Each structure stands twice: as structure tokens, then as C-alpha cells.
């Protein structure tokens, strides 16, 4: 077991963590990025709606970022998993799965979230490929396809308008009894949206690309893609261990400067805001800049 001291430890080395590392590296801060190399979007074939990188793979974007950050020798990468963190006086101590211990003056959580998949055969294999969550990230590529919207109630209505704008071959599959208000039901009828209330047994696919949905009564409907909303949880217990406040949506609560309720702890990326590459990069940059400014305040 060894203890090494840094100005800032960043837990998570995907877009948000890398963005924070870049801001801090350029400020000559001694930075450690702890990452296991398993981002939540690793199965997604292409990333979209991010300026200059539209259509690149998530891996390509991350590799370019990391290679550029490696030019700043004061930023160090550690391949592993942070298993715990605690505040000791005004500093932080972080433990890893390899029994290493690191300390820092500030801590940035870029830890992401963990999607909680429904018990539907084939769902996991299609997630991020042809079963998607965001019209802005994936909608253009699956425009005009025969599409299932696996959602119910308010979630379904929220996505429906955005999807309809990209094509009119949309069917709502509620995976159980429909839960629409009279007003919502009227709107669905007005736009001639079919609603299937059967439970889904399986998503038939080829290498993650949807071919059809099999329902609990063994009926099968052909589709080419699907939208859905899945619940999530924090990817690690570290925010809870530190005492970070979690909001009603399940995100780490932060202010406009990416500060948590724990002094010296910042959060950025998917763990504290909407899922988007652009948003992750933005919030990571803010976290890095603010952490550096507070180090300056402590020192000067």
C-alpha cells in the first residue's frame, strides 16, 4: 500500500473526467485520473451531436482526448477502480481495488451512472445500438424506420413528439397496461398512434440491431429500432460515502459551478446532469476550472 499526494483526484476518465483533467493540466496542477476503461457508452457504435466529432465512435473521441492530455506531464492516469473515498480534515483519501491509497486537496467525481435494464431478453445486447434513449444522439440515423417506443404515460408522451418529427412509423409498446390520461389518450388518437399494451418477452436482433419484438402472447411485430427510458443508479457508492446529496432524479446535486454539498468535492458528467457528450465535456471543464480557482483561493 502506497500513499501518493495530488492537488486533484478525478474519479472517472471518460469525457467529463478528461475535460476536467485538461483544464487542470493546463494550470500545472498535479492531477490523478482513476479509470478502469469501461464507459457506459462503450457499446454505442457512433457518437453524434457533438461539434467536430459527429459520427466518431465514443472510443475515438476518448482516445484523442487522452492522447492530448498526456502532453501535460503533471496529469497521471491510473488504471483501476476507486473503491472508497473519505474526507480527512481538509483533504481526501481515495482507495482502489489494488490496495493503493491516494490523497488530494480536491476531488472531482466523474463516475457516471449505471443503467438498470428491464427483464427483456435481447434488450441489453441492443442498448445504445438500435434500442436508444435520445433522439438528439441517435434520431437522425434511425429516421423513417419502423420504430417501437417502449414507454408509458408521461415518459412516452415526452419522447413521442420528438420521434414523430423524425418519422411517422412509431408504435407505443407500454410493456403492460397503458397509463395515459384522457388528454394524452385523445392526442394519441388524434395522431393515429397505435398503442400495444402487451408485455414484451424478447427483442429479436442481429448483432444488436433490432429485427422484431416478441410479446408475452408470442405474437411478433417487426421493427428496425426502438426508443425507451430506463431507470439508473449512481455507478459507485463513493458519492454516498462522502455524504453527497442526491436529488429526486437520482443525480448528484450540484450548483452551477459543479460543486456538491461537500466542500472540495465536485461532480460532472452523467452522474449529475443529462446524458450527452457535449454536456459531459462542458461540466467537466467547469469542474476543473472551479477546482483550480479554489486551490488558488486556498494558496494565495
C-alpha positions in Angstrom: 0.0 0.0 0.0 1.4 3.4 -1.0 0.1 6.9 -0.5 0.7 9.5 -3.2 -0.3 13.1 -2.9 -2.0 15.1 -5.6 -3.7 18.5 -6.0 -6.8 16.9 -7.5 -8.0 13.4 -7.9 -10.5 12.8 -10.7 -12.5 9.5 -10.4 -13.7 8.6 -13.9 -11.8 9.1 -17.1 -14.4 9.4 -19.8 -15.4 12.7 -21.4 -16.2 14.7 -18.2 -13.2 13.4 -16.3 -10.9 14.0 -19.3 -12.3 17.5 -19.7 -11.6 18.3 -16.1 -8.1 16.9 -16.4 -7.3 19.1 -19.4 -8.3 22.3 -17.6 -6.3 21.3 -14.5 -3.3 20.1 -16.5 -3.0 23.4 -18.3 -3.0 25.1 -14.9 0.0 23.0 -13.8 -1.9 21.1 -11.2 -0.7 17.7 -10.1 -3.7 15.5 -11.2 -4.5 11.8 -10.9 -7.3 10.3 -13.1 -8.5 7.0 -11.9 -10.4 5.0 -14.5 -11.0 1.3 -15.4 -11.7 2.0 -19.1 -15.3 0.9 -19.1 -17.5 3.9 -20.0 -21.3 3.3 -20.1 -21.5 4.1 -23.8 -18.8 1.6 -24.9 -21.4 -0.4 -26.8 -22.6 2.6 -28.8 -21.2 2.4 -32.4 -21.2 6.2 -33.1 -21.5 9.4 -31.2 -23.5 12.3 -32.6 -24.5 15.9 -31.9 -21.0 16.8 -30.6 -19.4 19.6 -32.6 -16.3 18.5 -34.7 -16.8 14.8 -33.7 -20.2 14.0 -35.2 -20.1 10.3 -36.2 -17.0 9.4 -34.4 -17.0 6.4 -32.1 -17.0 7.1 -28.4 -13.7 5.3 -28.2 -12.1 7.5 -30.8 -13.2 10.7 -29.1 -11.8 9.5 -25.7 -8.5 8.3 -27.3 -7.9 11.7 -28.9 -8.7 13.5 -25.7 -6.4 11.2 -23.6 -3.5 11.5 -26.1 -3.7 15.3 -26.0 -3.9 15.3 -22.1 -0.8 13.0 -22.0 1.2 16.0 -23.3 0.7 17.5 -19.8 3.2 15.5 -17.7 1.6 16.7 -14.5 -1.5 14.6 -15.2 -1.2 10.9 -14.3 -3.5 8.1 -15.2 -4.2 5.1 -13.0 -5.9 2.0 -14.5 -8.1 0.7 -11.8 -11.3 1.2 -9.8 -11.8 3.6 -6.9 -13.5 1.6 -4.2 -13.8 4.2 -1.4 -13.1 7.8 -0.5 -13.2 9.9 2.7 -12.5 13.4 3.8 -9.7 13.8 6.3 -9.6 17.3 7.7 -9.5 19.4 4.5 -8.0 16.7 2.3 -9.4 13.5 0.6 -8.2 9.9 0.7 -9.1 7.5 -2.1 -8.7 3.8 -2.0 -8.5 1.5 -5.1 -9.2 -2.2 -5.9 -5.4 -2.7 -6.0 -4.9 -1.6 -2.4 -3.4 1.7 -3.5 -4.2 4.8 -1.5 -4.0 8.3 -2.9 -4.6 11.7 -1.3 -5.6 15.1 -2.8 -6.8 18.5 -1.8 -9.8 18.4 -4.1 -11.9 15.6 -5.5 -13.8 15.5 -8.8 -16.4 12.8 -9.3 -16.9 11.9 -13.0 -18.2 8.5 -12.1 -21.1 8.2 -14.5 -24.3 6.2 -13.9 -25.4 2.6 -14.2 -28.5 1.8 -16.4 -31.0 -0.6 -14.9 -32.3 -2.8 -17.7 -35.8 -4.4 -17.8 -36.0 -8.1 -17.8 -36.4 -8.4 -21.5 -34.3 -10.9 -23.5 -32.1 -9.1 -26.0 -32.6 -5.7 -24.5 -29.0 -5.4 -23.1 -27.4 -6.5 -26.4 -29.3 -3.8 -28.3 -28.9 -1.0 -25.9 -27.1 2.0 -27.4 -27.1 0.4 -30.9 -30.7 0.2 -32.0 -32.5 0.5 -28.7 -31.7 4.1 -27.8 -32.7 6.8 -25.3 -32.1 10.1 -27.1 -33.5 11.5 -30.4 -30.7 14.1 -30.5 -28.0 11.5 -30.2 -29.5 8.8 -32.4 -32.6 10.1 -34.1 -31.2 11.2 -37.4 -29.6 7.8 -38.0 -32.9 5.9 -37.4 -35.2 8.4 -39.0 -38.1 7.0 -41.0 -37.6 3.5 -39.6 -40.4 1.4 -38.2 -39.8 2.2 -34.5 -41.2 1.0 -31.2 -41.4 3.5 -28.4 -41.1 1.3 -25.3 -42.5 3.7 -22.7 -45.7 4.6 -20.9 -47.5 7.7 -19.6 -45.6 10.9 -19.4 -42.3 9.3 -20.5 -43.9 8.1 -23.7 -45.5 11.5 -24.4 -42.3 13.3 -23.8 -40.4 11.3 -26.4 -43.2 10.8 -28.9 -43.3 14.4 -30.3 -39.5 14.3 -30.8 -39.7 10.9 -32.5 -42.7 11.9 -34.7 -40.7 14.7 -36.1 -38.1 12.2 -37.4 -40.6 9.8 -39.0 -44.2 8.6 -38.6 -43.8 4.9 -38.3 -43.9 4.9 -34.5 -45.8 2.4 -32.2 -46.0 2.8 -28.5 -45.4 -0.5 -26.6 -46.2 0.1 -23.0 -44.9 -3.3 -21.7 -48.1 -3.7 -19.7 -51.3 -1.8 -19.1 -51.3 1.7 -20.6 -51.2 4.7 -18.2 -52.3 7.7 -20.2 -54.6 10.5 -19.1 -57.7 11.2 -21.1 -56.0 14.2 -22.6 -52.9 12.1 -23.6 -55.2 9.4 -25.0 -57.0 11.9 -27.1 -53.7 13.2 -28.5 -52.6 9.7 -29.4 -55.9 9.1 -31.2 -55.7 12.4 -33.0 -52.2 11.5 -34.4 -53.3 7.9 -35.0 -50.6 6.4 -32.8 -51.0 2.7 -32.2 -50.6 1.5 -28.6 -49.7 -2.1 -27.8 -50.3 -2.9 -24.1 -48.8 -6.4 -24.1 -45.7 -7.2 -22.1 -42.5 -7.7 -24.1 -40.9 -11.1 -23.8 -37.9 -10.6 -26.2 -36.3 -8.2 -28.6 -35.1 -10.3 -31.6 -32.0 -8.8 -33.1 -28.8 -9.4 -35.2 -25.6 -8.2 -33.6 -27.6 -5.6 -31.6 -29.8 -4.4 -34.4 -33.5 -4.8 -33.8 -35.4 -7.1 -36.2 -38.7 -7.6 -34.2 -40.3 -7.7 -30.8 -41.9 -10.8 -29.4 -44.7 -10.2 -26.9 -45.8 -12.4 -24.0 -48.6 -13.9 -26.1 -45.9 -15.0 -28.6 -47.1 -12.5 -31.2 -44.3 -10.9 -33.2 -44.1 -7.4 -34.7 -41.3 -6.3 -37.0 -39.3 -3.2 -36.0 -36.0 -1.7 -37.0 -35.3 0.3 -33.9 -36.7 1.3 -30.5 -36.6 4.2 -28.1 -37.0 3.8 -24.4 -36.3 5.4 -21.0 -34.5 3.2 -18.4 -34.0 4.0 -14.7 -30.5 4.4 -13.4 -28.4 4.5 -10.3 -25.1 6.0 -9.4 -22.3 3.9 -10.8 -20.4 3.8 -7.4 -21.2 4.2 -3.7 -18.4 6.9 -3.4 -20.8 9.9 -3.6 -22.9 8.3 -0.8 -19.8 7.5 1.3 -18.7 11.1 1.0 -22.2 12.4 2.0 -23.0 14.0 -1.3 -26.7 14.9 -1.7 -28.7 13.1 -4.4 -31.6 14.9 -6.0 -35.1 13.5 -6.8 -34.0 12.3 -10.2 -31.1 10.3 -8.8 -28.3 12.7 -9.8 -25.6 14.1 -7.6 -26.9 17.5 -6.6 -24.5 20.3 -7.8 -24.7 24.0 -8.2 -23.9 26.0 -11.4 -20.2 25.6 -10.6 -20.4 21.8 -10.3 -19.9 21.9 -6.5 -21.6 19.3 -4.4 -22.7 19.9 -0.8 -19.4 18.6 0.4 -16.7 21.3 0.4 -13.9 20.4 -2.0 -15.9 17.8 -3.9 -17.2 18.4 -7.4 -19.3 16.3 -9.7 -19.6 16.4 -13.5 -20.9 14.3 -16.4 -23.7 11.8 -16.4 -23.7 11.4 -12.6 -25.1 14.9 -12.2 -26.7 16.0 -15.5 -28.4 14.9 -18.7 -26.6 12.2 -20.7 -24.7 14.0 -23.5 -21.1 14.1 -24.7 -21.3 17.8 -25.1 -22.8 18.3 -21.6 -20.2 16.0 -20.1 -17.3 17.9 -21.7 -18.8 21.2 -20.6 -19.5 20.2 -17.0 -16.1 18.6 -16.7 -14.4 21.8 -17.9 -16.3 23.8 -15.3 -15.4 21.4 -12.5 -11.7 21.6 -13.4 -11.7 25.3 -13.7 -13.5 25.8 -10.4 -11.4 23.3 -8.6 -8.3 25.1 -9.7 -9.7 28.5 -8.7 -10.5 27.2 -5.2 -6.9 25.8 -4.9 -5.7 29.3 -5.8 -8.0 30.8 -3.1 -6.5 28.3 -0.6 -3.0 29.2 -1.5 -3.0 32.9 -2.3 
